[in-house]
Amino acid sequence: MNAEKQESHAPPIAALKERDLTELTLLFDRQDSDDIEADVINKLGMLYPEPSWDEELLFEKDVYDFLDGYL
C-alpha cells in the first residue's frame, strides 16, 4: 500500500445555516419522542414479515411474477 496516499472527501454542498440548526433541534428535541417510538414499535409489531426471496410458497407462487420482465 502507498503510505503517501491520502483520502479525499468532497466538501459539503452548503453549510447549515443557523435557522436550519434551530429547526432540526426543534424537530428532534421533542418531549413526546418516547411516545412516538413506542407507537412505531407497536405498529411495526403488527406487520407480518415478508417471505424470503428464496422461499417459494404455494399460496404466493405468483406474487413475484411481475418481476419476470425486469430480470
Beta strands, then each sheet from edge to edge (+ up, - down):
end
